[in-house]
C-alpha cells in the first residue's frame, strides 16, 4: 500500500502525463456543451438604419452578434442578443439598429451555452446591403413556392438550385412571395420520373405527414434550411418574406373546417395560428409590439423604390363563387386602407406591390374561386371590388409607376392591364409580373379574367398541359428587377433556374 508521501511523489514525477490525462475529459465536456448553429443565418426587413438578423441553435443558449462595415470585422461592435429557448424552437432574432450611413453590414453570429459563457458555438458569417437615401442602382429578385408537390431536397441533383442561381445575380434583396413551405405536402423517399430516373428526397420526421402541431409546422421551415443553396443565399441576401396558403394548408381561409382524412385537427383557424407562429419564429420579420402578428408591411428602398408587402390570407372571407354584388374580403378593408394611404405617402419613384396572389389569373379551389378573379369578364364582383377600389384610388390620387409582382401559379408570365380592354375602366394601366416556382411542381398556364383588361405579353409554362413537372424538368422560375439609379428606368427580367433570360420588359418612369 502506497503512503501519502509516495502518492504525492508519483504525482509530481508524472505531472505532465497526469495533467494531460485529466485535461482530455474536460475538453470533451466543454465540446459537448458548445452549441451548434443548425440552420445558417438570415437577415431581412432592412431599413436605412436597421435590419433583422436571425439564426437557430441546437440547444438553449444566447445569441451573440458582431457587426461591422467591413468583412475583416475591424472595429466591430459586439451585441448581446436574445436567448434561444425551446419555447421558440431555439430560434433567435435581433433587430439591429444604429446602422446609419452604412452601406453593407457584415455580421457574425455565435451562441453561448446558458450557464457556461465559455461554451460558445463556431461562428457563422453573413452580410446584407442596406437601403440608401441616395440615388443608386438596385437589383432584387423575387419568386415563390418552395418544396411543394412532393419535390423536396434531392442532394444528388444539387438540392434547391434556383436559390444558388438567384445568389449568383448578386441581388440587394430577395422577396419570397409566399408558399415559403408546403406544410400540407408530405414527402416520399423516392419518386420515379417520366424518364425512368429516381428523384430521392431528403426526409425528416416533420416532412413525413401533414403539419398539424406547432412542432410539425416548425419542422417544415427547418427542413428547407437544410439545403446548402438556401443557406448560402440567406447568408448573403436579405429576405422580405410573405405567406400564402401552403404555410398552413392548401387554399385555407379563416373559419374553415377541413374535410381531409389526413388531418385529425380540422379547425383551420387553430392550424393557421400554429402556422403563423412557426412562420414568425423562422422568418427574419420584424414584429412590432403594437402588431406582433402582422405580416403586411412596407419598405422604402431609397428615392427610387418602395416595396409594399401584402397579406392575402389573414383577412379573407370564405372561398366561394366570388360574385357577390356587395363585395367579399381578400385583403380586408383595413389593409386596403393602409395600402392606399401608404401609396399616397410614398415619395419613391417606383411603388412595387408584392402580392402573394395574382390579380387577373383564375385560381380555382374546386368549384370556387381562390384568388381575386372570378371568371366573369364583366364589372367587378366579390373580391374584385377590393382591387377595383384600390386601382381607382391609385388613379384618383395620381399615384404613378405602380408595378405588381406575384407568384402562386407555378409558371412565369408578364401581363399588362389597360382600361381600354377592361370592363372596369377607372384605373391607370399597370404591369403584373408572375414568377415561380422556386422548387416545386410546375403547372399552368391559367386563364385570365377580362374584368381589369389583362393581356398576356409573355408566358412560359409546361408544354401540352403537363402538370406537376419536377424541378429537374427545367420549368423553375424567378424574376429579377433592376433599377437604374440615374435614369430610374426599371427593367424586369423573367429567368429560369439556370439564369437564362426568358423575357425582358423595360419600364420608363412616368413623371407627374
VMD Tcl script that draws the C-alpha trace (Angstrom):
set ca {
  {0.00 0.00 0.00}
  {1.38 3.39 -1.02}
  {1.84 6.06 1.55}
  {0.53 9.58 1.07}
  {4.11 10.81 0.50}
  {4.62 8.17 -2.22}
  {1.38 9.11 -3.97}
  {2.40 12.77 -3.99}
  {5.82 11.82 -5.31}
  {4.35 9.83 -8.14}
  {2.07 12.72 -8.96}
  {4.99 15.13 -9.19}
  {7.07 12.74 -11.31}
  {4.22 12.09 -13.73}
  {2.77 15.56 -13.63}
  {2.72 16.13 -17.38}
  {1.13 12.80 -18.17}
  {-1.37 13.12 -15.34}
  {-2.26 16.65 -16.38}
  {-2.80 15.57 -19.98}
  {-4.99 12.70 -18.91}
  {-7.06 14.98 -16.72}
  {-7.41 17.65 -19.41}
  {-8.88 15.42 -22.13}
  {-12.20 14.71 -20.39}
  {-12.50 18.40 -19.57}
  {-12.04 19.33 -23.24}
  {-14.57 16.71 -24.32}
  {-17.00 18.02 -21.74}
  {-16.53 21.59 -22.97}
  {-17.06 20.50 -26.59}
  {-20.27 18.67 -25.74}
  {-21.58 21.83 -24.06}
  {-20.88 24.03 -27.07}
  {-24.00 24.97 -29.01}
  {-24.16 24.48 -32.76}
  {-25.88 26.67 -35.35}
  {-28.29 24.38 -37.15}
  {-29.78 26.44 -39.97}
  {-27.32 29.10 -41.01}
  {-28.13 32.79 -40.69}
  {-30.70 35.09 -42.27}
  {-31.38 38.79 -42.48}
  {-34.38 40.80 -43.58}
  {-36.81 43.68 -43.09}
  {-33.97 46.10 -43.75}
  {-34.27 49.86 -43.43}
  {-31.60 52.54 -43.87}
  {-30.56 52.28 -40.22}
  {-31.62 48.83 -39.03}
  {-32.16 45.21 -40.04}
  {-33.30 41.91 -38.59}
  {-30.72 39.15 -38.03}
  {-31.89 35.55 -37.47}
  {-30.34 32.20 -36.57}
  {-31.09 28.99 -34.69}
  {-29.12 26.90 -32.19}
  {-29.31 23.23 -31.27}
  {-29.83 23.84 -27.54}
  {-30.81 26.59 -25.10}
  {-28.25 29.37 -25.50}
  {-27.83 33.08 -26.07}
  {-27.27 34.73 -29.43}
  {-24.07 36.77 -29.64}
  {-23.56 39.10 -32.57}
  {-20.68 41.08 -34.01}
  {-21.37 43.71 -36.67}
  {-19.04 45.78 -38.83}
  {-18.89 47.72 -42.07}
  {-16.07 45.53 -43.39}
  {-15.57 41.77 -43.94}
  {-12.49 41.72 -41.71}
  {-14.63 42.94 -38.78}
  {-12.19 45.71 -37.92}
  {-13.73 47.92 -35.25}
  {-16.65 45.52 -34.87}
  {-19.48 46.15 -32.41}
  {-20.48 43.30 -30.13}
  {-24.17 42.85 -29.32}
  {-25.86 40.59 -26.82}
  {-28.85 39.02 -28.50}
  {-31.87 37.18 -27.12}
  {-31.92 33.70 -25.65}
  {-32.73 30.82 -27.97}
  {-35.16 28.69 -25.98}
  {-37.38 25.69 -26.71}
  {-40.44 27.94 -26.41}
  {-39.49 29.46 -29.80}
  {-37.88 26.27 -31.15}
  {-34.38 27.57 -30.32}
  {-34.64 30.35 -32.90}
  {-33.41 33.85 -32.13}
  {-33.61 37.13 -33.99}
  {-32.36 40.59 -33.19}
  {-33.45 43.96 -34.56}
  {-30.06 45.59 -35.06}
  {-30.31 49.38 -35.00}
  {-27.82 52.25 -35.24}
  {-26.68 51.39 -38.77}
  {-26.99 54.92 -40.18}
  {-24.60 55.66 -43.04}
  {-23.59 52.03 -43.51}
  {-23.77 50.54 -47.00}
  {-23.06 46.85 -46.37}
  {-23.48 45.29 -42.95}
  {-21.24 42.35 -42.15}
  {-22.32 40.25 -39.20}
  {-21.06 37.22 -37.31}
  {-23.37 35.07 -35.17}
  {-22.43 32.78 -32.28}
  {-24.41 31.15 -29.49}
  {-23.20 30.80 -25.90}
  {-24.50 28.00 -23.72}
  {-26.72 29.15 -20.89}
  {-24.88 28.77 -17.61}
  {-21.46 28.45 -19.22}
  {-20.40 31.51 -21.20}
  {-17.15 29.74 -22.19}
  {-19.04 27.17 -24.26}
  {-19.55 29.12 -27.49}
  {-20.52 27.86 -30.94}
  {-18.45 28.20 -34.05}
  {-19.38 31.45 -35.83}
  {-21.46 31.80 -38.98}
  {-20.92 34.91 -41.06}
  {-23.46 36.86 -43.11}
  {-23.89 40.16 -44.87}
  {-26.58 42.42 -46.27}
  {-26.78 45.63 -48.22}
  {-28.83 48.36 -46.57}
  {-31.09 50.80 -48.40}
  {-29.64 54.20 -49.17}
  {-31.25 57.61 -49.08}
  {-29.16 58.49 -52.14}
  {-29.86 57.51 -55.74}
  {-28.10 54.30 -56.75}
  {-28.60 51.18 -58.82}
  {-30.72 48.50 -57.16}
  {-31.24 44.86 -58.08}
  {-33.61 42.44 -56.42}
  {-35.16 39.07 -57.19}
  {-38.50 37.51 -56.37}
  {-40.27 34.17 -56.61}
  {-42.35 31.78 -54.51}
  {-43.25 28.16 -53.83}
  {-40.58 26.04 -52.12}
  {-40.62 22.23 -51.63}
  {-44.10 21.67 -52.98}
  {-45.97 18.84 -54.71}
  {-43.60 16.17 -53.39}
  {-40.35 17.73 -54.60}
  {-38.02 18.14 -51.66}
  {-34.22 18.25 -51.37}
  {-32.57 15.79 -53.74}
  {-28.91 16.29 -52.92}
  {-27.78 14.07 -55.81}
  {-29.32 16.70 -58.13}
  {-27.75 19.63 -56.29}
  {-30.67 20.45 -53.98}
  {-32.70 23.61 -54.46}
  {-30.53 25.03 -57.22}
  {-32.69 28.04 -58.14}
  {-31.61 29.62 -54.84}
  {-27.98 29.39 -55.93}
  {-28.79 30.91 -59.32}
  {-30.51 33.83 -57.61}
  {-27.49 34.32 -55.34}
  {-25.22 34.47 -58.37}
  {-27.16 37.50 -59.66}
  {-25.84 39.40 -56.60}
  {-29.19 40.97 -55.69}
  {-29.61 43.57 -52.96}
  {-32.59 41.65 -51.57}
  {-34.99 38.79 -52.25}
  {-38.80 38.82 -52.00}
  {-40.21 35.41 -51.15}
  {-43.75 35.77 -52.46}
  {-45.37 33.10 -50.32}
  {-45.66 29.33 -50.03}
  {-42.33 29.51 -48.24}
  {-43.05 25.93 -47.12}
  {-45.57 23.23 -48.01}
  {-46.93 22.20 -44.63}
  {-49.66 20.15 -46.34}
  {-47.26 18.31 -48.67}
  {-45.56 15.26 -47.12}
  {-42.58 13.86 -49.00}
  {-41.87 10.32 -50.17}
  {-38.37 8.93 -50.05}
  {-38.31 8.40 -53.82}
  {-40.37 9.35 -56.86}
  {-39.97 7.71 -60.27}
  {-39.76 10.30 -63.05}
  {-41.04 10.05 -66.59}
  {-37.53 9.37 -67.92}
  {-37.13 6.41 -65.59}
  {-34.75 8.12 -63.20}
  {-35.46 8.43 -59.49}
  {-35.96 11.63 -57.50}
  {-34.66 10.99 -53.98}
  {-35.94 13.28 -51.26}
  {-34.03 14.00 -48.10}
  {-36.52 13.19 -45.35}
  {-37.19 14.41 -41.83}
  {-39.94 13.31 -39.43}
  {-41.80 16.60 -39.93}
  {-41.98 16.03 -43.70}
  {-43.46 12.55 -43.33}
  {-47.01 13.83 -42.70}
  {-49.15 16.93 -42.96}
  {-48.35 19.52 -40.31}
  {-50.89 19.91 -37.51}
  {-48.96 20.60 -34.31}
  {-46.78 23.63 -33.69}
  {-43.65 21.47 -33.77}
  {-44.70 19.95 -37.10}
  {-45.15 23.43 -38.60}
  {-41.74 24.42 -37.27}
  {-40.29 21.34 -38.90}
  {-41.48 22.48 -42.31}
  {-39.31 25.62 -42.08}
  {-36.36 23.77 -40.56}
  {-36.44 21.32 -43.48}
  {-35.89 23.95 -46.18}
  {-33.00 25.36 -44.19}
  {-31.16 22.05 -44.52}
  {-30.45 22.92 -48.14}
  {-26.98 24.37 -48.76}
  {-28.23 26.61 -51.60}
  {-30.86 28.16 -49.35}
  {-28.30 28.74 -46.59}
  {-25.84 30.42 -48.97}
  {-28.47 32.80 -50.34}
  {-29.74 33.60 -46.85}
  {-26.24 34.45 -45.64}
  {-25.65 36.95 -48.45}
  {-29.06 38.36 -49.41}
  {-31.69 39.80 -47.05}
  {-35.22 38.47 -47.47}
  {-38.62 40.11 -47.39}
  {-40.98 37.22 -46.65}
  {-44.73 36.91 -47.06}
  {-47.01 33.94 -46.63}
  {-49.78 32.36 -48.67}
  {-51.80 29.18 -48.19}
  {-49.33 26.28 -48.01}
  {-47.67 27.61 -44.87}
  {-50.90 26.29 -43.26}
  {-52.95 24.15 -45.68}
  {-53.99 24.44 -49.32}
  {-56.44 27.27 -50.12}
  {-57.25 27.95 -46.48}
  {-59.38 30.77 -45.10}
  {-60.21 31.79 -41.51}
  {-63.07 29.80 -40.02}
  {-62.74 26.90 -42.45}
  {-63.35 23.34 -41.24}
  {-61.30 20.80 -43.17}
  {-62.77 17.77 -44.87}
  {-59.49 15.90 -45.32}
  {-58.86 12.45 -43.83}
  {-55.14 13.25 -43.39}
  {-55.97 15.68 -40.58}
  {-57.04 14.89 -37.02}
  {-57.26 18.64 -36.29}
  {-59.78 20.16 -38.72}
  {-60.15 23.67 -37.22}
  {-58.22 25.76 -39.76}
  {-58.19 28.85 -37.54}
  {-56.28 26.82 -34.94}
  {-53.97 25.34 -37.57}
  {-53.26 28.78 -39.03}
  {-52.46 30.17 -35.56}
  {-49.82 27.47 -35.13}
  {-48.57 28.01 -38.69}
  {-48.31 31.78 -38.19}
  {-46.32 31.32 -35.01}
  {-43.87 28.97 -36.75}
  {-43.61 31.37 -39.73}
  {-42.83 34.33 -37.48}
  {-40.29 32.30 -35.48}
  {-38.44 31.17 -38.61}
  {-38.51 34.34 -40.70}
  {-36.36 37.50 -40.22}
  {-39.56 39.52 -39.98}
  {-39.79 42.49 -37.61}
  {-42.63 42.07 -35.12}
  {-43.81 45.36 -33.71}
  {-45.20 45.38 -30.16}
  {-48.39 47.10 -31.30}
  {-49.00 44.46 -34.02}
  {-46.86 41.36 -33.35}
  {-48.88 39.11 -35.68}
  {-48.85 41.48 -38.64}
  {-47.40 40.30 -41.95}
  {-48.31 43.18 -44.32}
  {-45.76 45.98 -44.20}
  {-43.78 48.43 -46.36}
  {-40.09 49.03 -47.08}
  {-38.69 52.24 -48.59}
  {-35.54 51.40 -50.52}
  {-34.13 54.81 -51.40}
  {-35.62 57.55 -53.57}
  {-36.27 55.21 -56.49}
  {-38.13 52.30 -54.91}
  {-40.57 51.27 -52.21}
  {-41.93 47.75 -51.64}
  {-45.40 47.04 -50.21}
  {-45.82 43.51 -48.87}
  {-49.41 42.24 -48.86}
  {-51.13 39.56 -46.76}
  {-53.89 37.85 -48.74}
  {-54.61 35.17 -46.12}
  {-55.27 36.67 -42.70}
  {-58.28 38.82 -43.60}
  {-60.04 36.91 -46.35}
  {-63.54 35.53 -46.29}
  {-64.56 32.02 -47.38}
  {-63.76 30.73 -50.84}
  {-66.98 30.67 -52.85}
  {-68.19 31.67 -56.32}
  {-66.78 35.16 -55.58}
  {-69.57 37.02 -57.37}
  {-71.24 38.92 -54.54}
  {-72.77 42.27 -55.50}
  {-71.69 43.83 -52.21}
  {-68.11 42.57 -52.32}
  {-66.10 39.96 -50.45}
  {-62.93 40.12 -48.39}
  {-59.47 39.20 -49.61}
  {-57.17 41.91 -48.25}
  {-59.81 43.26 -45.91}
  {-60.89 46.89 -45.67}
  {-58.26 47.85 -43.09}
  {-55.39 46.52 -45.22}
  {-56.75 48.19 -48.38}
  {-56.99 51.49 -46.47}
  {-53.42 51.01 -45.22}
  {-52.16 50.32 -48.74}
  {-53.91 53.32 -50.28}
  {-52.61 55.61 -47.54}
  {-49.09 54.18 -47.81}
  {-49.03 54.60 -51.58}
  {-50.23 58.19 -51.24}
  {-47.47 58.99 -48.74}
  {-44.69 57.25 -50.68}
  {-42.11 59.55 -52.25}
  {-40.40 56.74 -54.20}
  {-40.49 56.82 -57.98}
  {-41.46 53.14 -58.27}
  {-44.00 51.50 -56.00}
  {-43.77 47.71 -56.07}
  {-46.77 45.81 -54.73}
  {-45.61 42.33 -53.67}
  {-48.80 40.31 -53.93}
  {-48.85 36.65 -52.98}
  {-51.68 36.01 -55.46}
  {-52.22 37.38 -59.00}
  {-54.84 39.96 -59.92}
  {-56.26 38.68 -63.19}
  {-55.49 34.96 -63.28}
  {-58.14 32.43 -62.42}
  {-57.06 30.31 -59.44}
  {-59.60 27.64 -58.56}
  {-60.45 25.97 -55.27}
  {-62.58 23.15 -56.59}
  {-65.66 24.89 -57.99}
  {-64.87 28.06 -56.01}
  {-62.51 30.98 -56.58}
  {-59.31 31.11 -54.57}
  {-57.82 34.43 -55.69}
  {-59.14 37.79 -56.98}
  {-60.62 36.78 -60.34}
  {-63.99 35.02 -60.58}
  {-64.24 34.11 -64.28}
  {-66.93 36.69 -65.02}
  {-65.46 39.21 -67.52}
  {-67.91 41.92 -66.56}
  {-67.92 44.56 -63.81}
  {-66.11 43.82 -60.54}
  {-67.90 41.38 -58.22}
  {-66.88 39.69 -54.99}
  {-63.20 40.15 -54.14}
  {-62.65 42.04 -57.38}
  {-64.36 45.03 -55.75}
  {-61.48 45.43 -53.26}
  {-58.99 45.56 -56.13}
  {-61.24 47.94 -58.05}
  {-61.34 50.31 -55.06}
  {-57.55 50.15 -54.78}
  {-56.97 50.74 -58.51}
  {-59.44 53.60 -58.58}
  {-57.73 55.24 -55.59}
  {-54.38 54.95 -57.35}
  {-55.85 56.74 -60.36}
  {-57.73 59.41 -58.41}
  {-54.68 60.25 -56.29}
  {-52.42 60.35 -59.35}
  {-50.12 57.65 -57.93}
  {-47.76 56.71 -60.73}
  {-45.34 53.88 -61.52}
  {-47.06 51.07 -59.65}
  {-45.89 47.55 -60.55}
  {-47.29 44.27 -59.22}
  {-45.06 41.23 -58.54}
  {-46.58 37.88 -57.71}
  {-46.11 34.10 -57.70}
  {-48.51 31.27 -56.64}
  {-49.45 29.78 -60.04}
  {-46.18 27.89 -60.70}
  {-45.21 29.37 -64.05}
  {-43.92 32.72 -65.26}
  {-45.66 35.50 -67.19}
  {-45.85 39.21 -67.95}
  {-49.33 40.78 -68.00}
  {-50.29 44.30 -68.99}
  {-53.57 45.75 -67.69}
  {-55.27 48.60 -69.54}
  {-58.66 50.29 -69.07}
  {-59.46 50.29 -72.80}
  {-59.57 46.47 -72.70}
  {-61.40 46.28 -69.37}
  {-64.98 46.09 -68.17}
  {-63.91 48.28 -65.22}
  {-62.16 51.35 -66.60}
  {-61.40 53.58 -63.59}
  {-57.68 52.84 -63.30}
  {-54.27 53.65 -64.68}
  {-52.56 51.00 -66.85}
  {-50.14 48.78 -64.92}
  {-47.92 45.72 -65.24}
  {-48.12 42.46 -63.31}
  {-45.19 40.04 -63.44}
  {-45.57 36.43 -62.33}
  {-42.77 34.09 -61.33}
  {-42.15 30.78 -59.62}
  {-41.91 28.08 -58.61}
  {-38.58 28.21 -56.83}
  {-38.56 24.49 -56.11}
  {-41.93 22.82 -56.60}
  {-44.12 21.26 -59.26}
  {-44.73 23.33 -62.39}
  {-48.25 23.91 -63.74}
  {-50.21 26.32 -65.93}
  {-50.92 28.44 -67.74}
  {-54.09 29.74 -66.08}
  {-56.97 31.54 -67.74}
  {-57.24 35.32 -67.50}
  {-60.33 37.20 -66.31}
  {-61.07 40.25 -68.50}
  {-62.54 42.50 -65.77}
  {-59.37 44.60 -65.46}
  {-58.28 44.23 -69.08}
  {-55.19 41.99 -68.79}
  {-53.17 40.95 -71.81}
  {-50.55 38.21 -71.87}
  {-47.34 39.75 -73.18}
  {-45.25 36.70 -72.31}
  {-45.67 33.39 -70.55}
  {-43.79 30.15 -70.14}
  {-45.42 27.07 -68.67}
  {-45.13 23.31 -69.20}
  {-45.92 22.17 -72.76}
  {-49.11 20.38 -73.75}
  {-50.82 20.94 -70.40}
  {-48.37 18.78 -68.47}
  {-48.78 19.13 -64.71}
  {-46.52 18.84 -61.69}
  {-43.27 18.68 -63.60}
  {-40.32 18.16 -61.21}
  {-37.63 20.80 -60.71}
  {-35.29 18.70 -62.87}
  {-37.54 19.34 -65.90}
  {-36.26 22.92 -66.15}
  {-39.51 24.81 -65.51}
  {-38.49 26.63 -62.33}
  {-38.53 30.43 -62.48}
  {-37.64 33.65 -60.70}
  {-37.84 37.32 -61.61}
  {-35.13 39.94 -61.48}
  {-35.73 43.70 -61.18}
  {-33.04 46.25 -61.99}
  {-33.45 49.93 -61.17}
  {-31.06 52.35 -62.83}
  {-30.28 54.91 -60.16}
  {-29.66 57.74 -62.60}
  {-32.39 57.34 -65.24}
  {-34.77 55.44 -62.90}
  {-35.55 53.00 -65.69}
  {-36.95 49.77 -64.25}
  {-36.09 46.55 -66.06}
  {-37.93 43.36 -65.19}
  {-36.40 40.12 -66.44}
  {-38.07 36.74 -66.11}
  {-35.49 33.97 -65.73}
  {-35.32 30.21 -65.45}
  {-33.47 28.13 -62.86}
  {-30.24 28.29 -64.88}
  {-30.37 32.09 -65.00}
  {-31.36 32.32 -68.67}
  {-33.34 35.47 -69.52}
  {-36.74 34.46 -70.95}
  {-38.37 37.89 -71.22}
  {-37.23 41.44 -70.51}
  {-39.53 44.43 -70.01}
  {-38.06 47.93 -69.75}
  {-40.31 50.45 -67.99}
  {-39.68 54.19 -68.13}
  {-40.83 56.19 -65.10}
  {-43.86 58.38 -65.67}
  {-43.38 61.81 -64.15}
  {-46.16 63.85 -62.59}
}
mol new
graphics top color blue
foreach p $ca { graphics top sphere $p radius 0.5 }
foreach p [lrange $ca 0 end-1] q [lrange $ca 1 end] { graphics top cylinder $p $q radius 0.2 }
display resetview
